[in-house]
Amino acid sequence: MINVTRLNGKSFSINALYIETIESLPDTTITFTSGKKIVVSEAETVVVQLITDFYRSVNVLGLRDISGEQHEK
C-alpha cells in the first residue's frame, strides 16, 4: 500500500499492485486495472517513487539482505 493525498488534502492508501498508469493531466491521475481513476496532489514522479519503494519493501524488485542492500545476480 502507498499513501497519497486527494486534492482536498485528505490522505488515503491505495494498493500499488493494481495501478495501471499514472499521468499528469495536469493533475496527477492514477488509473487502476479496474478502470477506476483517482486524482492526487502528489507529482507523478513522487507517486512513481512511492510505488518503487513499496515494491522494494515487499521484495518485488529483487533480492535484498537483512540490511536492505540489493544483491547483484
Residue frames as qw, qx, qy, qz and C-alpha x, y, z in Angstrom:
[[0.000, 0.889, 0.457, 0.000, 0.00, 0.00, 0.00],
 [0.388, 0.154, -0.025, 0.908, 1.11, 3.56, -0.66],
 [0.071, -0.721, -0.481, 0.493, -0.20, 6.75, 0.93],
 [0.235, 0.327, 0.367, 0.839, -1.38, 9.56, -1.34],
 [0.029, 0.428, 0.418, -0.801, -3.41, 12.74, -0.88],
 [0.283, 0.708, 0.620, 0.184, -6.64, 13.83, -2.53],
 [0.246, 0.500, 0.128, 0.820, -6.81, 17.38, -3.88],
 [0.433, -0.769, -0.188, -0.431, -8.91, 18.31, -0.81],
 [0.045, -0.674, 0.585, -0.448, -5.97, 17.40, 1.47],
 [0.843, -0.294, 0.316, -0.321, -7.26, 14.06, 2.81],
 [0.063, 0.499, -0.857, -0.111, -4.73, 11.23, 2.86],
 [0.916, 0.019, 0.209, -0.342, -5.58, 7.65, 1.98],
 [0.370, -0.404, 0.804, 0.233, -3.85, 4.41, 1.00],
 [0.794, 0.426, -0.141, -0.410, -4.04, 2.55, -2.30],
 [0.852, -0.143, 0.473, 0.170, -2.78, -0.85, -3.38],
 [0.058, 0.710, -0.474, -0.517, 0.12, -0.13, -5.73],
 [0.373, -0.070, 0.889, 0.258, -0.17, -3.59, -7.30],
 [0.394, 0.603, 0.694, -0.013, -3.40, -2.54, -9.06],
 [0.104, 0.793, -0.084, -0.595, -2.07, 0.65, -10.66],
 [0.757, 0.436, 0.412, 0.259, -2.05, 0.51, -14.45],
 [0.457, 0.523, 0.111, 0.710, -1.00, 4.06, -15.42],
 [0.294, -0.709, -0.260, 0.586, -0.02, 7.38, -13.86],
 [0.394, 0.559, 0.339, 0.646, -0.45, 10.58, -15.87],
 [0.155, -0.437, -0.231, 0.855, -0.05, 14.30, -15.31],
 [0.193, 0.518, 0.702, 0.450, -3.12, 15.87, -16.91],
 [0.293, 0.660, -0.505, 0.473, -2.00, 18.46, -15.37],
 [0.605, -0.503, 0.453, -0.420, -3.06, 16.95, -12.01],
 [0.040, 0.309, -0.950, -0.030, -1.65, 13.51, -11.29],
 [0.817, 0.025, -0.013, -0.576, -4.23, 10.92, -12.33],
 [0.196, -0.282, 0.938, -0.039, -3.85, 7.29, -11.30],
 [0.770, 0.113, -0.286, -0.559, -5.71, 4.66, -13.33],
 [0.542, -0.290, 0.761, -0.208, -6.24, 1.22, -11.83],
 [0.033, -0.079, 0.931, 0.356, -6.53, -2.09, -13.64],
 [0.211, 0.513, 0.797, -0.238, -10.28, -1.93, -12.96],
 [0.212, 0.590, 0.450, 0.636, -10.52, 1.30, -14.98],
 [0.330, -0.881, -0.315, 0.124, -11.22, 3.45, -11.90],
 [0.459, 0.491, -0.114, 0.731, -9.33, 6.76, -11.82],
 [0.436, -0.803, -0.288, 0.287, -8.32, 8.98, -8.92],
 [0.337, 0.771, -0.108, 0.529, -6.64, 12.38, -8.88],
 [0.712, -0.520, -0.241, 0.404, -3.96, 13.05, -6.26],
 [0.035, -0.994, 0.077, 0.066, -1.94, 16.08, -5.22],
 [0.624, -0.479, 0.475, 0.395, 1.46, 14.34, -5.38],
 [0.327, 0.669, -0.472, -0.472, 3.54, 14.80, -8.53],
 [0.925, 0.262, -0.208, -0.180, 3.80, 11.88, -10.94],
 [0.501, 0.496, -0.632, 0.321, 7.48, 11.37, -10.07],
 [0.310, -0.386, 0.625, -0.603, 6.65, 11.22, -6.35],
 [0.877, 0.009, 0.186, -0.442, 3.97, 8.56, -6.93],
 [0.820, 0.402, -0.406, 0.029, 6.40, 6.52, -9.04],
 [0.200, 0.492, -0.697, 0.481, 8.99, 6.71, -6.23],
 [0.593, -0.250, 0.477, -0.598, 6.37, 5.65, -3.65],
 [0.943, 0.178, -0.056, -0.275, 5.49, 2.65, -5.82],
 [0.626, 0.492, -0.559, 0.232, 9.16, 1.72, -6.29],
 [0.119, -0.444, 0.675, -0.577, 9.75, 1.93, -2.53],
 [0.796, -0.092, 0.296, -0.520, 6.67, -0.23, -1.92],
 [0.902, 0.317, -0.278, -0.099, 7.83, -2.86, -4.42],
 [0.380, 0.497, -0.669, 0.402, 11.23, -2.96, -2.73],
 [0.390, -0.368, 0.568, -0.624, 9.63, -3.32, 0.71],
 [0.878, 0.030, 0.310, -0.363, 7.69, -6.39, -0.41],
 [0.443, -0.387, 0.736, 0.335, 10.72, -7.68, -2.34],
 [0.725, 0.583, 0.335, -0.148, 9.12, -7.49, -5.80],
 [0.402, 0.878, -0.246, -0.082, 12.15, -5.86, -7.46],
 [0.634, 0.469, -0.573, 0.224, 14.81, -8.35, -6.47],
 [0.778, -0.305, -0.462, 0.298, 16.73, -9.90, -3.63],
 [0.034, -0.777, 0.291, -0.557, 17.84, -7.94, -0.61],
 [0.540, -0.027, -0.737, 0.407, 19.57, -8.94, 2.58],
 [0.395, -0.652, -0.577, 0.292, 18.62, -8.08, 6.17],
 [0.282, -0.434, -0.072, 0.853, 20.34, -4.68, 5.93],
 [0.417, 0.768, 0.299, -0.383, 18.21, -3.81, 2.90],
 [0.047, -0.588, 0.573, 0.569, 21.08, -3.94, 0.41],
 [0.833, 0.437, -0.015, -0.339, 20.28, -5.24, -3.06],
 [0.646, -0.289, 0.644, 0.290, 22.21, -8.26, -4.38],
 [0.391, 0.559, -0.491, -0.541, 23.54, -8.47, -7.93],
 [0.939, 0.101, 0.295, -0.147, 22.72, -11.67, -9.81]]
